[in-house]
Amino acid sequence: MGSIELTPTDRQLLLYDIFKGSRQVELADITSRLPIGRKMIQRDMKTLRDAGLLEVSYSAKEKAYIVKRVEPRALPESAAGHKGRKYLHLSKLNRIARLMNELYTDRSSNYWDDGDAYYSCKDCYYELFPNANERMRQRDFAQLNRIGYFVHYDNFFRRYKMWENTNLREDFGVYLENGKLMRNMDWRYNCF
């Protein structure tokens, strides 16, 4: 399929994905999936905390980050103090993380039996974010695809298809190339 260059949003959501599936995470677990340095990890963890996504603490005894909470919450009051682009970035992280945890579609429905009356991930999206517009939903679904949460519309079946497997991924397909973080978009690195 090819590769894409990771944006800071992609990197932060992949870091969130690591913590989402664990109770404690060693630095080596993070760097084996995301080849980034400790300071970058700490900055990204602070951003995730500011977005209301993560509460972790480092345990010297365990030599690992102990996860206290990974369920997305509404943006904390401290995020409201950020202005402009920073606030938009934090709200996007919060929204995508909620989708990673809560997006749902009716997999048992098919067009020939149910017609267009079925519960899709698009319907779920608008229930989660009633003030969102169609362009925002398209961008959010594209963002999910960039980090391996596969969502697409199947024209033949006339249904949205999305990932089913929420197990911990051991490999994101992320690597360094000429100082840039890249992600292999091959299917084996995606959630299915």
C-alpha positions in Angstrom: 0.0 0.0 0.0 2.7 2.5 0.7 3.6 4.7 3.6 2.5 8.0 5.0 4.4 10.6 7.1 2.9 10.8 10.6 1.6 14.1 11.9 1.9 15.0 15.6 -1.8 14.1 15.9 -1.2 10.7 14.4 1.7 10.1 16.8 -0.2 11.2 19.9 -3.2 9.0 19.0 -1.0 6.0 18.5 0.6 6.7 21.9 -2.9 6.9 23.4 -3.7 3.5 21.7 -0.7 2.0 23.5 -2.0 3.2 26.9 -5.6 2.4 26.1 -4.9 -1.3 26.0 -2.7 -1.6 29.1 -2.6 -1.2 32.9 1.1 -0.4 32.9 3.5 0.4 30.1 7.3 0.3 30.0 9.3 2.8 28.0 10.6 -0.1 25.9 7.0 -1.1 25.0 6.4 2.4 23.7 9.6 2.8 21.8 9.2 -0.6 20.2 6.0 0.6 18.5 6.8 4.3 18.2 10.5 5.0 17.6 10.6 8.3 19.4 12.6 9.6 22.4 11.6 9.9 26.0 11.2 13.7 26.0 8.8 13.4 23.0 6.8 10.7 24.8 6.5 13.0 27.9 5.4 16.0 25.8 2.8 13.9 24.0 1.6 12.4 27.3 1.1 16.0 28.6 -0.9 16.9 25.5 -3.0 13.7 26.0 -3.5 14.7 29.7 -4.5 18.3 28.6 -7.0 16.8 26.2 -8.7 14.8 29.0 -7.6 11.4 27.7 -5.0 10.0 30.0 -4.0 9.9 33.7 -0.7 8.0 34.2 2.2 8.2 36.7 5.7 6.8 36.5 6.6 4.1 39.0 10.3 3.8 39.7 9.7 0.5 41.4 7.9 -1.0 38.4 10.0 0.9 35.9 6.8 1.6 34.0 4.0 4.1 33.5 1.0 3.1 35.6 -2.3 3.8 33.9 -4.9 5.3 36.2 -7.5 6.3 33.5 -7.7 6.1 29.7 -11.4 6.8 29.1 -11.9 10.1 27.3 -13.6 12.7 29.4 -14.9 16.1 28.4 -12.2 18.6 27.9 -11.0 19.7 31.3 -11.4 23.3 32.4 -7.6 23.8 31.9 -8.0 23.2 28.2 -10.5 26.0 27.9 -7.6 28.3 28.9 -5.8 27.4 25.7 -6.7 29.6 22.7 -6.9 29.0 19.0 -5.0 26.2 17.4 -4.1 24.5 20.7 -7.7 24.3 21.8 -8.7 22.9 18.4 -6.0 20.3 18.6 -7.0 19.2 22.1 -10.6 18.9 21.1 -9.7 16.9 18.0 -7.7 14.5 20.1 -10.5 14.1 22.5 -13.0 13.5 19.7 -10.9 10.9 17.9 -10.2 9.1 21.1 -13.9 8.9 21.9 -14.4 7.4 18.4 -11.6 4.9 19.1 -13.6 3.7 22.2 -17.2 4.3 21.3 -17.9 4.2 17.6 -20.3 1.4 16.7 -22.1 0.0 13.6 -24.7 -2.7 13.1 -22.7 -5.5 11.5 -25.7 -7.9 11.1 -27.6 -5.6 8.7 -27.5 -6.0 5.0 -28.9 -3.8 2.2 -31.1 -6.5 0.6 -33.0 -7.2 3.9 -33.0 -3.8 5.6 -32.6 -1.3 2.8 -31.1 2.0 4.1 -32.7 1.6 7.5 -29.7 0.4 9.6 -27.6 1.8 12.4 -24.2 2.8 10.9 -21.1 4.2 12.4 -22.1 7.5 10.7 -25.3 7.5 12.8 -23.3 6.7 15.9 -20.9 9.6 15.1 -23.7 12.1 15.0 -25.2 10.8 18.2 -21.8 11.3 19.9 -21.2 14.7 18.2 -24.6 16.2 17.3 -23.1 19.6 16.4 -20.6 18.1 13.9 -21.0 18.7 10.2 -20.4 16.2 7.4 -16.9 17.5 6.6 -15.8 17.1 10.2 -17.0 13.5 10.2 -15.2 12.8 6.9 -12.0 14.2 8.3 -12.4 12.3 11.6 -12.9 9.0 9.7 -9.9 9.8 7.5 -7.9 10.4 10.8 -9.0 7.0 12.1 -7.9 5.3 8.9 -4.4 7.0 9.2 -3.8 5.4 12.6 -5.1 2.0 11.6 -8.8 2.1 12.7 -10.3 1.1 9.4 -13.6 2.8 8.5 -14.9 3.0 4.9 -18.1 2.9 2.9 -18.6 -0.3 0.8 -20.5 0.7 -2.4 -21.4 -2.9 -3.2 -23.0 -3.7 0.2 -24.1 -0.1 0.7 -22.9 -0.2 4.2 -20.2 1.4 6.3 -17.5 -1.1 7.4 -15.3 -0.5 10.4 -12.8 -2.3 12.5 -13.9 -5.1 14.8 -10.8 -6.1 16.7 -9.9 -3.9 19.6 -7.0 -6.0 20.8 -3.7 -4.5 21.7 -1.6 -4.1 18.5 2.0 -5.2 18.9 3.1 -3.3 15.8 1.8 -0.1 14.3 4.0 -0.3 11.2 5.8 2.9 12.3 9.5 3.5 11.4 12.0 6.3 11.0 13.0 7.4 7.6 15.4 10.3 7.1 14.5 11.6 10.5 10.7 11.5 9.9 8.2 9.1 11.4 6.5 7.1 8.8 3.7 4.5 9.0 3.3 1.6 6.7 -0.3 1.5 5.6 -0.4 -2.2 4.9 -3.5 -4.0 6.2 -1.6 -6.1 8.7 -1.0 -3.0 10.9 -4.6 -2.1 11.1 -7.4 -3.0 13.5 -9.9 -5.3 11.9 
